[in-house]
Amino acid sequence: MKKQIVLSAALVALLGSTNIHAAENLSTMFSEGKTSGQIRSFWVDREYQGTAGNTTHRDGWAVGGHLKYETADYEGLSFGTAFYTSNALDISSNRADYLSNDMTLLGPDNKDYSFIGEAYAQYKRGNTVFKAGRQKIDSPMAGTDDARMVPNLFEGYLLINKDIQDTTIVAGHMTKFAQGTFGRVYANTGPSILAVTSGYSYVNSMDHVGRFVNMGEYAVGQNTDGVSIVSATYTGVENLKVQLWDYYAHDILNAIYGEINYSWKCLLTDMIKPSAGVQVIKENAVGDKHAGDVDSLYVAGKINFNVENFNLTLAYSQTGKNNATESALNNAIITPWGGMPAYTQGMVTRHMFLAGTDAMKVAGSYNFKDMGADLKTVAYYAEFDMDANSGYGIARTASEAGFDVIYYPELVKNLQLRARGNFPRTFAEGATGTTGWSEYRLIANYNF
């Protein structure tokens, strides 16, 4: 709470010192502002299958996006706001029919919705930027996860400083979280280990879309003082990037995220450009421990090989195991605010953060730019070996194959066309058998 008071006071001081100048130049400040946004069309079709006899077939089509306005800055001060919306184009008359309507494109009860997702004040001085209010945040353990119609959004304070050469320092405090549409795929009406290890609420991922909720209330159903963030990213050594993040979720847990990426020259040929990365996540319960006695560790590594327009990536990860008497959350990686940095995640299968999971992923991509087309294709396969004490179903191996095709047509500037597919097998397994599906997505994004 003290951190919130200090940051609020800082904002008041900043605005107070510039209000007189802003008032004298309101006309210029607003007349030189800029408008931007995105129009998005999203169609998804998912047909379930498996030995459990699940014959559910869901689909949906929606259109929406966002419209944003930012003022010009005056002596470093500026303001911004953005309106977000999602509206059904193809849905059955009974919107509560979740056996046929896809639940991940719209709001609660599959209703259209619109809201002010960004509303902030920003102040720039030298190499420092301070931003307060509703805003987008993309960081390893808290992010937009923009996989459907509307992204995750945050309310709070963020400061970014680049005074130290080759180093970016970030400090902030997030008080509220507005879940995006994708989180509704985790249709939990009670505690859900799958949802909270996949980027969303442990208690309710269905009803919080499009509204800002206390960070702790959203994550575990308990009001808290939010999440404090500090990080440092260093790029001062050629071909090397090092980043370290600390997320202190008051009365829930402390999460430390570290990552190192390095590229080098191949000794055999200049055609091959190799690179590698290592990431580590360590979480420990703090304060009132609203998520229980969390004491978890995740480690992962990857290696990439670029050969002209082709890229091959191999990745492996491991999450610590629970013993038979521990809670499912004890050794799991909890990430309830859209953070999904794992090297081994699938498009939809994110089992690598469940306790006791060994995961691997292989992915290949090809860029057709040398053939005159702004086209990129990706294919991948991921596999997740889960422990009997993961807390999610019984011991098993899940897998997911998929593809992603991204095309920018030359005739329409700023238009992106995208086709995606994912095919999980043994995504879930229980006494009645296994469940998987085949899902296809067609997406059009027009930026302006």
C-alpha positions as CSV (number, residue, x, y, z in Angstrom):
1,M,0.0,0.0,0.0
2,K,2.9,2.4,0.8
3,K,4.2,1.9,-2.7
4,Q,0.9,2.9,-4.2
5,I,0.8,6.0,-2.1
6,V,4.3,7.0,-3.1
7,L,3.6,6.5,-6.8
8,S,0.3,8.3,-6.6
9,A,2.1,11.3,-4.9
10,A,4.7,11.3,-7.6
11,L,2.0,11.4,-10.3
12,V,0.3,14.3,-8.5
13,A,3.6,16.2,-8.3
14,L,4.4,15.6,-11.9
15,L,0.9,16.8,-13.1
16,G,0.9,19.6,-10.7
17,S,4.2,21.0,-12.0
18,T,2.9,20.9,-15.6
19,N,-0.8,21.7,-15.4
20,I,-0.3,25.5,-15.8
21,H,1.7,25.0,-19.0
22,A,-0.8,22.4,-20.3
23,A,-3.7,24.7,-19.7
24,E,-2.0,27.5,-21.7
25,N,-1.4,25.2,-24.6
26,L,-4.4,22.9,-24.7
27,S,-5.3,23.8,-28.2
28,T,-1.9,22.8,-29.6
29,M,-1.6,19.8,-27.3
30,F,-4.9,18.3,-28.6
31,S,-4.8,19.5,-32.2
32,E,-1.5,17.9,-32.8
33,G,-2.5,14.6,-31.2
34,K,-2.7,11.4,-33.2
35,T,-5.3,8.6,-33.7
36,S,-4.4,5.0,-34.3
37,G,-6.0,1.6,-34.0
38,Q,-6.8,-1.8,-35.3
39,I,-9.8,-3.4,-36.9
40,R,-9.9,-7.2,-36.3
41,S,-11.9,-10.0,-37.8
42,F,-11.6,-13.4,-36.1
43,W,-13.1,-16.7,-37.0
44,V,-12.4,-19.8,-35.0
45,D,-13.6,-23.4,-35.3
46,R,-12.8,-26.1,-32.7
47,E,-14.0,-29.7,-33.0
48,Y,-13.4,-31.9,-30.0
49,Q,-12.4,-35.5,-30.2
50,G,-10.9,-38.3,-28.0
51,T,-11.7,-41.6,-26.3
52,A,-13.8,-39.7,-23.7
53,G,-16.5,-39.5,-26.4
54,N,-16.6,-35.7,-26.5
55,T,-18.4,-34.6,-29.7
56,T,-18.6,-30.9,-28.9
57,H,-18.1,-28.6,-32.0
58,R,-17.7,-24.9,-31.3
59,D,-17.2,-22.0,-33.7
60,G,-17.7,-18.3,-33.8
61,W,-16.9,-15.2,-35.8
62,A,-16.5,-11.7,-34.3
63,V,-15.3,-8.3,-35.4
64,G,-13.8,-5.6,-33.2
65,G,-10.5,-4.0,-32.3
66,H,-9.5,-0.8,-30.7
67,L,-9.4,3.0,-31.4
68,K,-6.7,5.0,-29.7
69,Y,-6.0,8.7,-29.3
70,E,-2.8,10.2,-27.9
71,T,-2.2,13.9,-27.4
72,A,1.0,15.6,-28.4
73,D,3.2,16.1,-25.4
74,Y,3.9,19.5,-23.9
75,E,7.1,19.7,-22.0
76,G,7.0,16.0,-21.7
77,L,3.4,15.6,-20.6
78,S,0.8,13.7,-22.7
79,F,-2.4,11.8,-22.3
80,G,-3.9,8.8,-24.1
81,T,-7.0,6.7,-24.2
82,A,-8.2,3.7,-26.2
83,F,-11.6,2.1,-26.7
84,Y,-11.8,-1.7,-27.2
85,T,-14.7,-3.7,-28.6
86,S,-15.7,-7.2,-29.7
87,N,-19.0,-8.0,-31.5
88,A,-20.4,-11.2,-32.8
89,L,-21.0,-11.7,-36.5
90,D,-21.9,-15.4,-36.5
91,I,-23.4,-16.9,-33.3
92,S,-26.4,-19.0,-32.5
93,S,-29.5,-17.3,-31.1
94,N,-28.9,-18.9,-27.8
95,R,-25.6,-17.2,-26.8
96,A,-25.4,-19.4,-23.6
97,D,-25.1,-22.5,-25.8
98,Y,-21.4,-23.3,-25.1
99,L,-21.6,-26.6,-26.9
100,S,-21.8,-24.7,-30.3
101,N,-20.7,-21.1,-29.6
102,D,-17.0,-20.4,-29.1
103,M,-16.6,-18.7,-25.7
104,T,-13.3,-17.0,-26.4
105,L,-14.3,-14.1,-28.8
106,L,-16.8,-12.3,-26.6
107,G,-17.6,-11.2,-23.0
108,P,-19.5,-12.9,-20.2
109,D,-22.5,-14.9,-21.4
110,N,-21.1,-14.6,-25.0
111,K,-22.3,-11.0,-25.2
112,D,-20.8,-8.2,-27.2
113,Y,-18.8,-5.7,-25.1
114,S,-17.0,-2.4,-25.3
115,F,-15.0,-0.5,-22.7
116,I,-12.2,2.0,-22.2
117,G,-9.2,-0.2,-21.9
118,E,-6.5,2.5,-21.8
119,A,-6.6,5.9,-20.1
120,Y,-3.3,7.2,-18.9
121,A,-1.1,10.2,-18.3
122,Q,2.5,10.0,-19.5
123,Y,5.5,12.2,-18.6
124,K,8.9,12.1,-20.4
125,R,12.0,13.7,-19.1
126,G,15.4,12.8,-20.6
127,N,15.8,9.1,-20.7
128,T,12.9,8.5,-18.2
129,V,9.2,7.8,-19.0
130,F,6.5,7.6,-16.3
131,K,3.1,6.3,-17.2
132,A,0.1,6.1,-14.9
133,G,-3.4,4.7,-15.5
134,R,-4.9,2.0,-17.7
135,Q,-2.3,0.7,-20.1
136,K,-0.8,-2.2,-22.1
137,I,2.0,-4.1,-20.4
138,D,4.1,-6.8,-22.1
139,S,6.6,-8.5,-19.8
140,P,7.5,-12.1,-19.2
141,M,5.1,-12.8,-16.3
142,A,2.4,-10.2,-17.0
143,G,1.3,-9.4,-20.5
144,T,-1.4,-8.9,-23.1
145,D,-1.6,-12.5,-24.4
146,D,-3.4,-11.1,-27.5
147,A,-4.6,-14.4,-28.8
148,R,-8.3,-13.6,-29.6
149,M,-10.3,-10.4,-29.9
150,V,-9.2,-8.2,-27.0
151,P,-5.9,-8.3,-25.1
152,N,-5.3,-8.3,-21.4
153,L,-4.8,-4.8,-19.9
154,F,-3.6,-3.3,-16.7
155,E,-4.1,-0.4,-14.3
156,G,-1.2,1.0,-12.4
157,Y,2.1,2.9,-12.7
158,L,5.2,2.2,-14.8
159,L,8.6,3.9,-15.0
160,I,11.2,3.2,-17.6
161,N,14.7,4.6,-17.5
162,K,17.7,4.3,-19.9
163,D,20.3,6.5,-18.2
164,I,22.7,3.7,-17.8
165,Q,24.4,2.8,-21.1
166,D,23.0,-0.3,-22.8
167,T,20.7,-0.9,-19.8
168,T,16.9,-0.5,-19.5
169,I,15.5,-0.3,-15.9
170,V,11.7,-0.8,-15.4
171,A,9.9,-0.3,-12.1
172,G,6.1,-0.3,-11.6
173,H,3.2,-1.3,-9.5
174,M,0.0,-2.8,-11.0
175,T,-3.2,-2.6,-9.0
176,K,-5.9,-4.0,-11.4
177,F,-6.1,-6.4,-14.3
178,A,-8.7,-6.6,-17.1
179,Q,-8.7,-10.0,-18.6
180,G,-8.9,-10.3,-22.4
181,T,-11.1,-12.6,-24.3
182,F,-8.7,-15.6,-24.7
183,G,-8.8,-16.4,-21.0
184,R,-12.4,-17.5,-21.3
185,V,-11.2,-20.8,-22.8
186,Y,-10.5,-21.7,-19.2
187,A,-14.1,-22.2,-18.1
188,N,-13.4,-22.6,-14.5
189,T,-16.2,-22.0,-11.9
190,G,-13.9,-23.1,-9.1
191,P,-10.2,-23.7,-8.4
192,S,-8.4,-24.5,-11.7
193,I,-4.8,-25.5,-11.7
194,L,-4.8,-25.5,-15.5
195,A,-6.0,-21.9,-15.8
196,V,-3.6,-20.4,-13.2
197,T,-0.6,-22.1,-14.8
198,S,-1.7,-21.0,-18.3
199,G,-2.0,-17.2,-17.7
200,Y,-5.4,-16.8,-16.0
201,S,-7.5,-16.9,-12.8
202,Y,-7.4,-19.7,-10.4
203,V,-11.0,-19.1,-9.4
204,N,-12.9,-17.4,-12.3
205,S,-11.7,-16.8,-15.9
206,M,-15.2,-16.5,-17.4
207,D,-16.8,-13.4,-15.9
208,H,-14.0,-10.8,-15.6
209,V,-13.6,-10.0,-19.3
210,G,-13.7,-6.2,-20.0
211,R,-13.5,-4.9,-16.5
212,F,-10.7,-4.0,-14.2
213,V,-10.4,-6.2,-11.1
214,N,-8.0,-6.0,-8.2
215,M,-4.9,-8.1,-9.0
216,G,-5.3,-10.5,-6.1
217,E,-9.1,-10.8,-6.4
218,Y,-8.7,-11.8,-10.1
219,A,-5.9,-14.3,-9.4
220,V,-7.0,-16.1,-6.3
221,G,-10.2,-14.5,-5.1
222,Q,-8.5,-12.4,-2.4
223,N,-8.1,-8.6,-2.3
224,T,-4.4,-7.6,-2.2
225,D,-2.1,-4.6,-2.6
226,G,-1.3,-5.6,-6.2
227,V,1.9,-6.6,-7.9
228,S,5.2,-4.6,-7.8
229,I,7.6,-5.0,-10.6
230,V,11.3,-4.2,-11.1
231,S,13.6,-5.3,-13.9
232,A,16.9,-4.7,-15.7
233,T,17.8,-5.6,-19.3
234,Y,21.4,-5.3,-20.5
235,T,22.6,-5.4,-24.1
236,G,26.1,-4.0,-23.7
237,V,27.9,-7.1,-25.0
238,E,27.7,-7.8,-28.7
239,N,25.1,-10.5,-29.5
240,L,24.2,-10.9,-25.9
241,K,21.0,-9.9,-24.1
242,V,20.5,-10.5,-20.3
243,Q,17.3,-9.7,-18.5
244,L,16.1,-10.1,-14.9
245,W,12.6,-9.4,-13.6
246,D,11.1,-9.5,-10.1
247,Y,7.4,-9.6,-9.5
248,Y,6.2,-9.2,-5.9
249,A,2.6,-10.2,-5.8
250,H,1.6,-9.0,-2.3
251,D,0.3,-11.8,-0.1
252,I,0.6,-14.3,-2.9
253,L,4.1,-14.9,-4.2
254,N,7.4,-13.5,-5.4
255,A,8.4,-14.5,-8.9
256,I,11.9,-14.0,-10.3
257,Y,12.3,-14.4,-14.1
258,G,15.8,-14.5,-15.7
259,E,16.7,-15.0,-19.4
260,I,20.0,-15.0,-21.4
261,N,20.1,-15.0,-25.2
262,Y,23.3,-15.2,-27.2
263,S,24.1,-15.6,-30.9
264,W,27.5,-16.4,-32.5
265,K,29.2,-17.2,-35.8
266,C,29.2,-20.7,-37.0
267,L,32.8,-22.0,-37.4
268,L,31.9,-24.2,-40.4
269,T,30.0,-21.8,-42.7
270,D,28.6,-18.2,-42.7
271,M,25.3,-19.6,-44.0
272,I,24.3,-20.9,-40.6
273,K,23.6,-18.4,-37.8
274,P,23.1,-20.2,-34.5
275,S,21.8,-18.7,-31.3
276,A,20.7,-20.0,-27.9
277,G,18.6,-19.0,-24.9
278,V,18.2,-20.0,-21.3
279,Q,15.3,-19.0,-19.0
280,V,14.7,-19.6,-15.3
281,I,11.6,-18.9,-13.2
282,K,11.7,-19.1,-9.4
283,E,8.5,-18.6,-7.3
284,N,8.1,-18.4,-3.5
285,A,5.0,-17.7,-1.4
286,V,5.0,-14.4,0.5
287,G,2.8,-12.7,3.1
288,D,-0.5,-14.4,3.7
289,K,0.3,-17.0,1.1
290,H,-3.1,-16.9,-0.6
291,A,-2.0,-19.4,-3.2
292,G,-0.5,-21.7,-0.6
293,D,3.1,-22.7,0.1
294,V,4.4,-22.1,-3.4
295,D,8.1,-23.0,-3.9
296,S,8.5,-23.7,-7.6
297,L,11.3,-23.8,-10.2
298,Y,11.2,-23.9,-14.0
299,V,14.2,-24.1,-16.2
300,A,14.3,-24.1,-20.0
301,G,16.7,-23.9,-22.9
302,K,16.5,-23.5,-26.6
303,I,18.8,-23.4,-29.6
304,N,18.1,-21.8,-33.0
305,F,19.7,-22.3,-36.4
306,N,19.0,-19.7,-39.1
307,V,19.9,-20.6,-42.7
308,E,19.0,-17.7,-44.9
309,N,15.1,-17.6,-44.7
310,F,14.7,-20.8,-42.8
311,N,14.8,-21.1,-39.0
312,L,14.8,-24.2,-36.8
313,T,14.3,-24.1,-33.0
314,L,14.7,-26.9,-30.5
315,A,13.6,-26.3,-26.9
316,Y,13.3,-28.2,-23.6
317,S,11.9,-27.3,-20.2
318,Q,11.5,-28.9,-16.8
319,T,9.3,-27.9,-13.8
320,G,9.9,-29.2,-10.3
321,K,7.8,-32.1,-9.0
322,N,5.2,-32.3,-6.2
323,N,5.3,-35.2,-3.8
324,A,2.1,-37.1,-3.0
325,T,1.2,-34.9,0.0
326,E,1.7,-31.5,-1.6
327,S,-0.9,-29.2,-3.1
328,A,-1.0,-29.0,-6.9
329,L,0.2,-25.4,-6.7
330,N,3.2,-26.0,-4.5
331,N,5.7,-26.7,-7.3
332,A,3.7,-25.3,-10.2
333,I,4.6,-22.0,-11.9
334,I,1.7,-19.6,-11.2
335,T,1.1,-16.9,-13.8
336,P,-2.4,-15.4,-13.4
337,W,-1.9,-12.1,-15.3
338,G,-1.3,-13.2,-18.9
339,G,2.4,-13.9,-18.6
340,M,3.4,-16.7,-21.0
341,P,7.2,-16.6,-21.8
342,A,7.9,-20.3,-22.0
343,Y,10.1,-21.6,-24.8
344,T,8.1,-24.9,-24.9
345,Q,4.5,-23.6,-24.9
346,G,2.1,-24.7,-27.6
347,M,-0.4,-22.4,-29.3
348,V,-3.0,-23.6,-26.7
349,T,-1.3,-26.4,-24.7
350,R,0.5,-24.7,-21.8
351,H,1.1,-27.7,-19.6
352,M,4.8,-27.0,-19.1
353,F,4.1,-25.0,-16.0
354,L,2.3,-27.8,-14.2
355,A,4.4,-29.4,-11.5
356,G,6.6,-32.2,-12.6
357,T,6.3,-31.6,-16.4
358,D,9.1,-32.2,-18.8
359,A,8.4,-30.5,-22.1
360,M,10.0,-30.3,-25.5
361,K,9.2,-28.3,-28.7
362,V,10.6,-28.3,-32.2
363,A,9.5,-25.5,-34.6
364,G,10.5,-24.5,-38.1
365,S,9.7,-21.3,-40.0
366,Y,10.3,-20.1,-43.5
367,N,10.1,-16.5,-44.9
368,F,9.2,-16.2,-48.6
369,K,10.4,-12.6,-48.9
370,D,13.1,-13.5,-51.4
371,M,10.4,-14.9,-53.7
372,G,8.6,-11.5,-53.7
373,A,5.9,-12.4,-51.2
374,D,5.6,-10.9,-47.7
375,L,4.7,-14.4,-46.3
376,K,5.9,-16.4,-43.4
377,T,5.0,-20.0,-42.5
378,V,5.6,-21.8,-39.2
379,A,5.1,-25.4,-38.2
380,Y,5.7,-26.9,-34.8
381,Y,5.3,-29.9,-32.5
382,A,5.4,-29.9,-28.7
383,E,5.2,-32.7,-26.2
384,F,4.4,-32.6,-22.4
385,D,5.3,-35.5,-20.1
386,M,3.3,-34.8,-16.9
387,D,3.8,-36.3,-13.4
388,A,1.2,-38.2,-11.5
389,N,1.2,-35.5,-8.8
390,S,0.7,-32.5,-11.2
391,G,-2.9,-32.1,-9.9
392,Y,-4.3,-32.1,-13.4
393,G,-5.8,-35.4,-14.4
394,I,-3.8,-38.6,-14.3
395,A,-0.2,-39.2,-15.4
396,R,0.1,-39.0,-19.2
397,T,1.8,-37.4,-22.2
398,A,0.1,-34.6,-24.0
399,S,1.1,-33.3,-27.4
400,E,0.3,-30.5,-29.8
401,A,1.1,-30.0,-33.5
402,G,0.2,-26.8,-35.3
403,F,0.9,-24.2,-38.0
404,D,0.8,-20.5,-38.5
405,V,0.7,-18.6,-41.8
406,I,1.1,-14.8,-41.8
407,Y,0.7,-12.8,-45.0
408,Y,0.8,-9.0,-45.8
409,P,-0.8,-8.4,-49.2
410,E,1.0,-5.8,-51.2
411,L,-2.2,-4.3,-52.5
412,V,-3.5,-3.3,-49.1
413,K,-1.0,-1.5,-46.9
414,N,-1.2,-2.3,-43.1
415,L,-3.4,-5.4,-43.6
416,Q,-2.3,-8.7,-42.1
417,L,-4.0,-12.0,-43.0
418,R,-3.4,-15.0,-40.8
419,A,-4.3,-18.7,-40.8
420,R,-3.5,-20.8,-37.7
421,G,-4.2,-24.3,-36.6
422,N,-3.6,-26.4,-33.5
423,F,-4.2,-30.1,-32.9
424,P,-3.7,-31.2,-29.3
425,R,-3.9,-34.8,-28.5
426,T,-4.5,-36.2,-24.9
427,F,-4.8,-32.6,-23.7
428,A,-6.8,-34.0,-20.8
429,E,-7.1,-37.5,-19.5
430,G,-9.5,-38.9,-16.8
431,A,-11.2,-42.1,-15.9
432,T,-13.5,-41.9,-19.0
433,G,-10.7,-41.4,-21.5
434,T,-8.8,-38.6,-23.3
435,T,-9.8,-35.3,-24.8
436,G,-8.2,-33.3,-27.7
437,W,-9.4,-31.2,-30.6
438,S,-8.6,-29.7,-34.0
439,E,-8.9,-26.0,-34.1
440,Y,-8.6,-23.6,-37.1
441,R,-8.4,-19.8,-37.0
442,L,-8.7,-17.1,-39.7
443,I,-7.7,-13.6,-38.7
444,A,-7.6,-10.3,-40.5
445,N,-5.9,-7.3,-38.8
446,Y,-6.0,-3.9,-40.3
447,N,-3.8,-1.3,-38.6
448,F,-4.2,2.4,-39.0
